[in-house]
Amino acid sequence: MRMWRLVLVIVGLVLPAAAQDKPVVLRVSTMLDGRGHVLKDRRITIQGGKITAVDPKAGGPEASGATGAVYDLRGLTVLPGWIDAHVHITYHFGPNGRAMDKDETPQQAAYAAAANAYATLLAGFTTVQSIGSPDDKALRDAINAGPEASGLPGPRILTSLEPFFKSSGTPEELRAKVRERKAAGADLIKIFASKSIREGGGQTMTDEQLAAVCGEAKAQGLRTLVHAHSSESIRAAIRAGCTQIEHGIFATDDDLRLMAERGVYFDPQAGLIFHNYFDNKARFLGIENYTEEGFAAMEKAVPLAIAVVHRASQTPNLKMVFGTDAVAGAHGRNAEEFLYRVRDAGQNPMDAMVSANALAAEAMGRADTIGAIAPGLEADIIALDGNPLEDITAVRRVVFVMKDGKIYKNAATSQATK
């Protein structure tokens, strides 16, 4: 933990001041509420880190002389902070420029993870689900400490800690390990039910193993996210009662319909993860299954990934959430996934926004706290220079970021203090 204390001291110097006791007001001309609605000319009032009111009075006088700062966001598009359902927030390139640098120090790794978190927050992502590493816990807890305790600036993190594999044990051993993960502070459970797409994506865990993990997780009040590429592994996870399917490159239309029927969330990736690997090939090549053959397999998977996102977006009642699988090189560029979904896969832009707002919050069991701009919810609010419903590239132009009522980025607004 000493490495994190050092990071906290340094980063704490640039943290925003704590939210004022007085209400803060945002004047808004165009607002996406996160639930699929476009609202015009609103005044959002925030106090104590929460949204207390959303009134149709954007340009009028303030309701009370006790109001604190007023931020004019008119001319921008305001929406809830985005939620990325699948990242690997601590994954980074080491001092030697390579992923999984064996020679870097714990301190260097901690600084890199803190930088990833900050970049992700400034890109408009106020909540992420980081699945697959025990290192996430210290980062999560450091961010949760909050600015008042010299905590790190970063998105709210939900973590699975260590994932489950075929080699993780017998069904009974797996049930015990689920309980251990919960006791260790895991927010959810991550399962590898199939091989990587670089190795063909075939099923690995048995049906009995999947049933044990997902059944015990449900009994413990934990959600289960399942890495599954092949149709057989997807169906096995659905039958086991797992919560969410990740990737699903080889999902058939029947698989998609079955997910919709069973209320299973689906989190495919349309492009960012692949193109990040291609752009950084030299940094990954030669590590584990990042071979020439593995990269060739990913090249072949790109059109399949686009196609499955397109088919998923056309499947009635399928709950497709937004997840990027961001690894080293992709943190802070999470919003590029919107372009691949909308521009290349043909997803409706409003559906894409909701998938990263209310629907993602619902999938995390947090619809009553995040994912929308409404009274009583956390004040996670961002603003874009442009309207993503008209030009999806607007997601690249995040000019305002508020999380828990605290402003971390304000690049295009003026402030008046009452």
N, C-alpha and C positions, 0 to 999 in steps of 0.2 A: 504493500500500500504506500510505501514511502515515495515511489516514483509518481504516484497520482497526486500526493500532497505537493510535490514540486511543480507539477503541471498546474495545479489549482492556484498556486501563488502567482505564477506568471500570467496565466490567462485571466485571473481575477482582476488584473489591473485594467482590462479593457471591457469589463462587463458593464451593461447599462445600469442605471440607477434603479432601485426598487420602485415598483409602481406606487404612485402617490395615493394617499388616503382619499383624496378628492376624486370624483368621477372623471374619467377621460372620455372625450367624445371624438368619434370619427365621422366626418361628413362624407357621404358616398353618393355618387350619381348612378352607378351601375354595380349591382351586387348579385353574385351567384350564391344562393344560400346553402349550397352543398347538398341539397335534397332534390335538385332538378328544377328550381325556380329562378327566374330572373326578376329582381326587384329593383325599382328605380327610386332615386331621391330618398335615401334613408339616412337616419342619424343613429349610429350605434353607440350606446353608452356602456362603458366598462368600469368596473370598480372591484377591487380585491381580487383581480385576476379573472373575473367572470364577466360575461355579457349580461348586463342587467336590463337592457331595453333595446329594441330595434324599432324606431319610430319613423314615419314618413314626413320628416321635417329637415331634410339635409341642409337647406340653405337658410333656415330660419334662426331666430335668436335661441340661445340655450335656455333650457327650462329652469335653471337655477343659477344664482350667482355663485354657488359653491362649486361650480364646475372647474376642474383643473385644466389640463392641456386640451386644446382642440386641434385636431389634425384634419386638414382638408385633402381628401383623397378623390375629390370630384375630377372627372376626366380619366380616371383609371378604372380597372375592373377589380373589384374587391371580392374575395372568396375565402372560405376557411383554409387554414393551413393544410397542405397536402399530407397524406398518409401513405407511406411506402410499406407495403405488407411483406416485403422480402428484401433485406439487405444483409451484408456482412460488414458491419460498420468498422470493425478493427482490422480488416484486411487492407494491406498497403504495400507499397514498394519500399524495400529497405534502402539503407545508405549506398549499397552497391547497385541500386537501380532495378533489382530483381524482386519478384514476389517471393515470400518465404525466405528472406535473407537470414541464414543461419548464424551470421556473425553479429547481427545488431544487438545492442544492449536493451534490457528491459525499459530503460528510460527513453531510448529512441523509439521503441514500439509504442510507449504511452503517448509521446508527443504526436506521433503519426495518427493514432486513433483519435486524439483530441482534435487534430486538424480535420480529420474526416467528419467528425460530428459537427464542427463549426461550419464547414463548407456545405454540409447537407442542410443545416438550419437556414443559412443565408440563401440557399436555393429555393426556399419556400416549404420545406418539409419539416413540420413541427412534431410529427410522430413517425417512428419507424419500428419495424419488427425485425430484429436481428437474430438470425436463426443459424446456430451451428457452432458456437464457440463459447467456452467458459470465460474467456477474456471480456466478453460483453458486460458481465455483471459489475465489475469495478467501474467501467465507464458509465453504465446506467446509473449506478448509485452516486457517482460524482456529479452527474448532471442533475439528478434529483435533489441534491443538496441545496440547489438554488443559489442565485446570486448573493442573497443575504449571508450565506455561509461560504462565500468564495467558491461556489460550485462552478463547474464548467458550463459554457454556453453550448447548447446542442439540442437536438430534438429529444422528445420523450422516447425512451427506448423500452421495448418489450423484448425479452430474450428467452431463448429455449435452453441456454447453456449447452452442454454437449449433446449431440444428436444420437439417434439410435440407428444401428446397422444390423445386418443379418448376424454378424458375429457378436452382437451384444448379449446374447444368451438365449436360454430356453424361455418359453412363455412365462413360467413362474418367475424366473430371474428378471425378465423384462418388467413384470408388474412391480417387483420390488424396486427396480431402478427408477420407475416412474415416480414412486413415492419418495425416493431419494432426491430426485430432481426437484420435486415440489418443496421438500424440506430445505434444499439448497437455495431456493429463491427463484426457480424458473417460472416464467409467466405463461409458458406454453411448452409443448413437446414437438421436437422435429424428428422426422423419421425418413430414412433413405430406403424406399421400397423397391427402387430400381437402380441400375447402373447409371453412370453419367451418360449424356448423349455422346460424349467422346468415345464411349465403349459400347454403344449400341442401344442403351436404355432398357435392356431386358430386366424382368422382375428378379429381385434378389431375396428379400424377406419372404417367408412363407405366409400363407393365409393365417395360420395359427399365431405366428408372431405378431402380425398386424392386429389381429383381434385382441391379443393380450395387451398390447401397448395402448391402442385406442380405447379399449374397454376400461382399462385401469385409469387412464387419463380422464375419461369422462366421469368415472366414479370419484376422482379427486378434484373435479371442477376445473380441469385443464383442457385447453383446445389442442388439437393435433394437426400439424402441417406435414404433408407427405410429399417428398420428392418422388415423382412417378412419371416416367416418360411413356412406357408401353401401355397398350390397352389393357393387358392382363393385370399389370400392377395398379392401374387406375381403378379397375373394377374390384380388385381385391381390397383396396383401401376404402372404397365406397361401401362394400359389403361389411367391412369391419367397423363401420360407424365413425370413420375419421372425419375431421372437421373440414379440411381444406386440401385441395390437390394443387401441387406446384408443378409448373412447366407443362406437362401433358403434350409433348410434341406429337406423339402418335395417337392422340385421342381420336376416336371415331365419333361420328354424329350420334350413334347410340350411347357412347360414353357421356357425351355432353348432355344428352337428354336425361340420362340416368342421374347425373349430378343435379340437374334442375329438379327432377322429381324428388330426390332425397334431401334437397336443401343443402347440398355440399357446395362450398365456395370453390371457385376456380381462379388460379393465379398464374396465367401463362405470361411469357415474355416475348415481345414482338421484335426486339432488335438491339436495344442498348447493350445487353450483356454480350451478344455475339460481336458486335462491332468494336466494343471495348477490348475484347480479346484480340481481334484482328489488328487493331491500332497498336496494341502493346505486345505483339507476338513475341518479340525478342526477350521481353521481361518474364514471360511464362514458359517458353519453349524449353523442354528438357526436364521440367518439374513434374513428377508423378505421371498422370496420363495426358499431360500437355505435350504430346508428341506431334510429329508431322501428320500421322494418321488421325490423331485426335482433332487437329485443326481442320483437316479435310472433312471429317465428320461434321464439325460445326458449320463449315461452309455449306454442306448439303442440307443442314437443318434449317438454315435461314428461311427459305421459302415455305418450309413446313410450319415454322413458327408463325409466320405472317398468316398463313392459311388457317391455322387453328384459332388464332385470335379473331379472324374474320368470321369463321363459322360459329365460334362461341358468342360473338356479338349478335348473331342472327338467331340464336337458340332461345326460344321463349322461356322466361322465368329463370334463366341461368344467372347466378350471382357471380359475375366476373369482377374481381377486385384488381387494384393496381399494385403491382410489385415488380421491381426491376432486377432483383438478384445482384445488386451493385456490389462489386468486389474492388480490388485495388485498381485505381485508374478511373473509376466511375462515380465515386462519391462527389456530390455537388453537381453532377450532371444527370441526376435522376429524372428530371423533367423531360429529357430527350426521349424517354420511352413513350411519352404522349404523342410525339411526332410519328413514331413508327406505328402506333396503334391507330391514329386517326388518318394520317397521310397514306400509309402503306397498307394497313389492314382494313381501313374503311369504317372504323368504329365512329359512331356519332360523337361529336366533341362534347356535348353535354353529358352523355353517358360516361365518357372518359373522365370528366371532372368528378362526377358523382362516385365513380369507382375508386377515386382517391380521396373521397370525403365521406359522405354518410354511409356508403356501402362498406368501405374499408373499416370504418368505426364499428359498424354492426358486426362484421366478421370477427372483430377483436373483442366483442362484448362490451364496447364502450360507447354505444350510440347515445347514451344519456350524459356523456361528458365532452365528447369531441366530434368532429366531422361535419358540423353545421354552424351557421351563424344564427343563433336563437338565444333568447333569455335563459339563463341558468347554466349554459355550457361554458367550457373554458374559453377564454379569449385568445384563441389561436386564429389569427387573421393575417392574410397576405394581400398584396395589391400588385397587379400587373400593368405594365405599360402596353395596352392593347387588350383586345377581347379574344380569348381563345375559341369562342364559339364562331368567330368570323375568320380568325387567323391563328391557327394552332401554334405558330412560332412565338406567340405572345408569352407562352410558358417559359421562354428563355429570359424574359424581361421582368424579373421579380424586383420591384423597387421598394417594397415595404414588407417587413416581417415582424409580426407580434406573436409572442408565445406566452401564455399564462398572463396576459395583460402587460407584458414588458416588451418594449420595442428593441429589436436587435439590428434592424436595418431600416433606414428612412432616406432614400436617395432622391425622392421627387416630390416632397410635400413641404408645406410651410406650417409652422406651429405658432399658435397664439395661446398665451397663458392668461387665464382669467383670475 
